[in-house]
């Protein structure tokens, strides 16, 4: 099994699968040693949109007995910057990952020659601080 412990390793694992015509969401399920146990394209959309439901992501993770995971989706426009919709969805999935205790390690936006890592850019740390300062009932 291949280790996927960095955003670059995740990008290299998924780069051959980048679809230049339609957005796709990929899931990398990892074991406790950050070894890849499952790589699956979960959703396929259009040139600029992909309908995603968290239920399907967590169903696959639980069935795979994953300890953590990485999400990645491509932008056929070849712009690696995440959209506002990308950030909203990722934050929702990040919150659910804390509830399920299957951590979301990263969400990459993929292009043919580059990528954007939300973890490397500090989004997950910011969201953890925001959540820990709120009282949840």
C-alpha positions as CSV (number, residue, x, y, z in Angstrom):
1,X,0.0,0.0,0.0
2,X,1.2,3.5,-0.9
3,X,1.7,6.1,1.8
4,X,-0.3,9.4,1.2
5,X,0.9,11.6,4.0
6,X,1.4,14.9,2.1
7,X,-0.6,17.0,-0.3
8,X,2.0,16.3,-3.0
9,X,1.7,12.6,-2.5
10,X,-2.1,12.9,-2.9
11,X,-1.7,15.0,-6.0
12,X,0.7,12.5,-7.6
13,X,-1.7,9.7,-6.8
14,X,-4.6,11.4,-8.5
15,X,-2.9,13.4,-11.3
16,X,-3.3,10.5,-13.9
17,X,-7.1,10.6,-13.2
18,X,-7.7,14.3,-13.8
19,X,-10.6,14.7,-16.2
20,X,-10.2,17.8,-18.3
21,X,-13.9,18.0,-19.3
22,X,-16.0,17.4,-16.1
23,X,-15.6,18.0,-12.4
24,X,-15.0,14.8,-10.4
25,X,-14.7,14.3,-6.6
26,X,-12.2,11.7,-5.6
27,X,-11.8,10.1,-2.2
28,X,-8.6,8.7,-0.8
29,X,-9.3,6.5,2.3
30,X,-6.3,6.0,4.5
31,X,-5.4,3.5,7.3
32,X,-3.9,4.5,10.6
33,X,-0.4,4.6,9.1
34,X,-1.5,6.9,6.3
35,X,-1.4,4.1,3.7
36,X,-3.9,4.2,0.9
37,X,-6.6,1.6,1.3
38,X,-9.1,2.9,-1.2
39,X,-9.1,5.4,-4.1
40,X,-12.5,6.1,-5.6
41,X,-14.1,8.6,-7.8
42,X,-17.3,9.3,-5.9
43,X,-19.1,11.9,-8.0
44,X,-18.9,13.2,-11.6
45,X,-20.5,16.5,-12.6
46,X,-20.3,19.0,-15.5
47,X,-17.7,21.4,-16.7
48,X,-18.2,23.7,-13.7
49,X,-20.3,21.9,-11.1
50,X,-20.5,18.6,-9.3
51,X,-23.4,17.6,-7.0
52,X,-22.0,16.1,-3.8
53,X,-23.6,14.5,-0.7
54,X,-21.6,13.8,2.4
55,X,-23.6,10.7,3.1
56,X,-22.0,8.9,0.2
57,X,-18.5,9.9,1.3
58,X,-18.9,8.6,4.8
59,X,-20.6,5.4,3.7
60,X,-17.5,4.6,1.7
61,X,-15.2,5.6,4.5
62,X,-17.0,3.4,7.0
63,X,-17.2,0.4,4.7
64,X,-13.5,0.8,4.1
65,X,-12.7,1.0,7.8
66,X,-10.7,4.2,7.1
67,X,-8.9,6.0,9.8
68,X,-8.7,9.3,7.9
69,X,-9.2,10.6,4.4
70,X,-8.4,13.1,1.7
71,X,-10.8,14.6,-0.7
72,X,-9.8,16.0,-4.1
73,X,-11.7,17.5,-7.0
74,X,-10.6,18.9,-10.3
75,X,-11.4,22.2,-12.0
76,X,-11.6,21.8,-15.8
77,X,-11.1,25.5,-16.0
78,X,-7.5,24.8,-14.9
79,X,-7.8,27.3,-12.0
80,X,-6.6,25.7,-8.8
81,X,-8.1,28.3,-6.5
82,X,-11.1,27.0,-4.5
83,X,-14.5,28.6,-5.1
84,X,-16.7,29.8,-2.2
85,X,-18.9,26.7,-2.8
86,X,-15.7,24.5,-2.4
87,X,-14.9,26.1,0.9
88,X,-18.5,25.8,2.2
89,X,-18.7,22.1,1.3
90,X,-15.3,21.3,2.7
91,X,-16.1,23.0,6.0
92,X,-19.3,21.0,6.3
93,X,-17.5,17.7,5.5
94,X,-14.7,18.7,7.9
95,X,-17.2,19.2,10.7
96,X,-18.8,15.9,9.9
97,X,-15.4,14.2,10.0
98,X,-14.9,15.4,13.5
99,X,-18.3,13.9,14.5
100,X,-17.6,10.6,12.8
101,X,-14.0,10.6,14.2
102,X,-12.6,10.0,10.7
103,X,-10.5,13.0,10.2
104,X,-10.4,14.9,6.9
105,X,-6.7,15.5,6.3
106,X,-7.0,17.6,3.2
107,X,-9.1,18.7,0.3
108,X,-7.2,19.4,-2.9
109,X,-8.3,21.3,-6.0
110,X,-6.6,19.6,-8.9
111,X,-5.5,21.0,-12.2
112,X,-3.3,19.3,-14.8
113,X,-0.1,21.1,-13.8
114,X,-0.9,22.4,-10.2
115,X,-3.0,21.9,-7.2
116,X,-4.3,23.8,-4.1
117,X,-4.2,22.2,-0.7
118,X,-6.7,23.5,1.8
119,X,-4.7,22.0,4.7
120,X,-1.4,23.5,3.5
121,X,-3.2,26.9,3.3
122,X,-4.4,26.6,6.9
123,X,-8.1,26.3,6.4
124,X,-8.5,23.2,8.7
125,X,-6.6,24.8,11.6
126,X,-8.8,27.9,11.3
127,X,-12.0,25.8,11.3
128,X,-10.9,23.8,14.3
129,X,-10.3,27.1,16.3
130,X,-13.7,28.4,15.3
131,X,-15.4,25.2,16.3
132,X,-13.6,24.9,19.6
133,X,-14.7,28.4,20.6
134,X,-18.4,27.6,20.1
135,X,-20.6,25.8,22.5
136,X,-22.4,22.9,20.9
137,X,-25.5,21.2,22.3
